[in-house]
């Protein structure tokens, strides 16, 4: 078996123990599949059938596949060993602002695997999938009740896809009103990067709205930016500074008065579910990240799900397919005439995520969801209160919503960057917080504990943060610039990766 | 509530540290008229066994693929997934990890993505693959946008036989208009006439929506002669265990639905989109990419790279609509592909083709229908002596899921209303086929 043949130690870092290049005995380095697998190995037993070529029209494969196989025990070990090189919410806290890394209940997983949900085809006759359609309708009912909106498009595959869907509904509505010339979308500077990206993707020009000194959007700044060219505004509430937009109702009124629509990024809905309904604020469209607010697992980067709730004005433009009650039971409407925005994915969206999210909702109930929001806000404020005397608060000592924002003034003159500080948090057993976002704050550190963390964990996290801050100020810069030291690998050279990209395994020369 | 750790005493202690009297005070910034005055009108929290009973009742109203003869494909295929796959992807370290933006604590996910990218590149015969897309349909739309960027041309030609839903998604992404040319099923031969020096790309699916194998080499030549790109769409990825890699036939971008390997049908999602292309095009490719590098001690490690292409970084200069991708589905794909290996994938592909041949042979004997797909992998279309939808409903009533009436996915072309698309996989038995042909014979009388 060939061990890691590329990128082996070059002698840098002589202080590491001799065995470090193989990892520890309990956390060994794992070779690539292509270094341990064999073209002849297989972990499945299948009959070896002979086939003729009369139906293949001469298109048989001639080039080799070069796909190594693993027997079942080899596969088990490879993927278990690899998995141990990951941090996860089940092993520790993710204080990742704007990501809502909450507990992922296993009942959700069990339910998603019921054959009645997992072994059904999107194009089965609707008479054979009435339970699936009923589930979609029930999920819709919960989302619409929590948001007080008119309609929901369930199928966006992730948050950015939901943004696209919502903004397309706005565009379709403008076009239907003869207002298709509106070409500008207002986006506050503090917005998630996906917001301006979505607006630009749809051909809108983006006009930035500056933040006020207190971290919120000024209704007067919005009014000044509104014009007959503006199609809508994209605003996150609670915003990315962890604050509720105080003038959001006035902003919505001004936007509507100017003939524009209000898109709200619902990434931070976890702070207000069951407490504030977006429909009461004048919002026209908002995506909800089921993989944030409703506990479907992040899975190392997806799959997500980003249903979009729509106001009465936008509901007619919802994409297909959708469910509705018909004479013969629940119908799946796959085609309609009119000015709707079309189809954004082949089938019915992320059914597996719908099952998980609805299971979570039924478990929590309306009362539990509201309590979860309140506890999320409580936890963030507790962290703010415990750290605020050391970690600088860019917008003063005011309560935050579900995430606490700090800046890096406390690191001035220490030689430690925000990135170094975050990497040192790994050595303390925590995932780094969100860094350098939002962009409106210098060296931002955004901490979102979520409601899942008990007080003991929050205390341990705050203690670790305070110890690190004291260390940085005491001049121990090296533990930061060299961090992490206790992760499976040391700081990785991202510049090198981008300069000469190696994006797949190549056979050693 | 079992997911919320705090006791009331702990909440009180934390409020004291914060210095407020109650949690309501933390919501002071919420305007009075924005606050919900009464508790939200939804049922209260419920014990696990009651939630489970409710969900089981809903699941029980659906007919599953295992309940009887099943011939539905059309972009999503019912294959066996080894138990090992589902066990491994439920490990906490895979399931509950965040996106690997912090590479030092995400080497498991990153190495897996590097392996996944290599597998996809080898399967498709392309030089480079990304770390996955939402699904095949959105990957196709993104490929179209990528081709427009690469060629700086606007015209897109969708060949006949592209899955109608994929066609509709492309239409939504790029907008309907004269620059989107859709070749209908009835005019398949006219494609070369539509290619000109404004054409950015030809999009062709193989096996196509009707199951037919398409001549990629010929289309690549037509595209390249006009300075356009060829985008090849594969909705049944198992086919590449038997059929030539699109990359070897001149494809410039290959997109695919990867669901067949490792992922359940799940009523349409989550699935995993695959995208692969030429190395020289990588900076115009959307989606996350994992690359190899070294750590501070010179050891091999992996990171997300070339992220300046990505929309959350580029903000208003972004060119794609994907941030979150399909990490866990990509993992399931990669594990299943590792278990198969080259030998297993070839066997699986041959087995699928053999079952489809058995289905085709049986269908050809049914009076009242005509097999119109002559070269295929595991899927085929038949022309019935009447509209397809009522026939499918009649067989469903007998417990046979007899494929997809084309009118359901493509109502804008009435000339296909009597077509039915049927698929066979390794799970299709001789008894299933016998039940289907008996049912069809009866229904077509």
Interface residues (C-beta under 8 A of the other chain):
Chain A: X4 X6 X7 X8 X9 X10 X11 X12 X13 X16 X20 X21 X29 X30 X32 X33 X34 X37 X38 X39 X40 X41 X42 X43 X44 X46 X47 X48 X49 X50 X51 X52 X55 X56 X57 X59 X60 X61 X62 X63 X64 X65 X66 X67 X68 X69 X70 X72 X75 X76 X78 X79 X80 X82 X83 X84 X85 X86 X87 X88 X89 X90 X91 X94 X96 X99 X101 X103 X104 X105 X107 X109 X110 X111 X112 X113 X114 X115 X116 X117 X118 X119 X120 X121 X122 X123 X124 X125 X127 X128 X129 X130 X131 X132 X134 X135 X138 X142 X145 X146 X155 X157 X158 X159 X160 X161 X163 X164 X168 X187 X192 X193 X194 X196 X197 X198 X199 X200 X201 X205 X206 X243 X244 X246 X247 X248 X249 X272 X274 X275 X276 X277 X280 X281 X291 X295 X297 X298 X299 X300 X301 X302 X303 X304 X305 X319 X334 X335 X341 X342 X343 X344 X345 X346 X347 X348 X349 X350 X351 X352 X353 X355 X358 X359 X361 X362 X363 X364 X365 X366 X367 X368 X369 X370 X371 X372 X374 X375 X377 X378 X379 X381 X382 X384 X385 X386 X398 X399 X401 X422 X423 X426 X431 X432 X451 X452 X453 X454 X455 X482 X484 X487 X488 X489 X490 X491 X492 X493 X494 X496 X497 X498 X501 X502 X503 X504 X505
Chain B: X1 X2 X3 X4 X5 X6 X10 X11 X13 X14 X15 X17 X18 X19 X20 X23 X25 X26 X27 X28 X29 X30 X31 X33 X34 X35 X36 X39 X40 X41 X42 X43 X44 X45 X46 X48 X51 X52 X54 X55 X56 X57 X58 X59 X60 X61 X62 X63 X64 X65 X66 X70 X72 X74 X75 X76 X78 X82 X84 X86 X88 X89 X90 X91 X92 X93 X94 X95 X96 X97 X98 X99 X100 X102 X103 X104 X105 X106 X107 X108 X109 X111 X112 X114 X115 X117 X118 X119 X121 X122 X123 X125 X128 X129 X131 X132 X134 X135 X136 X137 X138 X163 X165 X166 X168 X169 X171 X172 X213 X215 X240 X241 X242 X243 X244 X245 X248 X257 X264 X265 X266 X267 X268 X269 X270 X272 X282 X288 X289 X290 X291 X292 X293 X294 X295 X296 X297 X298 X299 X300 X301 X302 X303 X305 X306 X308 X311 X312 X313 X314 X315 X316 X317 X318 X319 X320 X321 X322 X323 X324 X325 X326 X327 X328 X329 X331 X334 X335 X337 X338 X339 X340 X341 X342 X343 X344 X345 X346 X347 X348 X350 X351 X353 X354 X356 X357 X360 X374 X375 X376 X392 X393 X396 X397 X401 X404 X408 X409 X411 X426
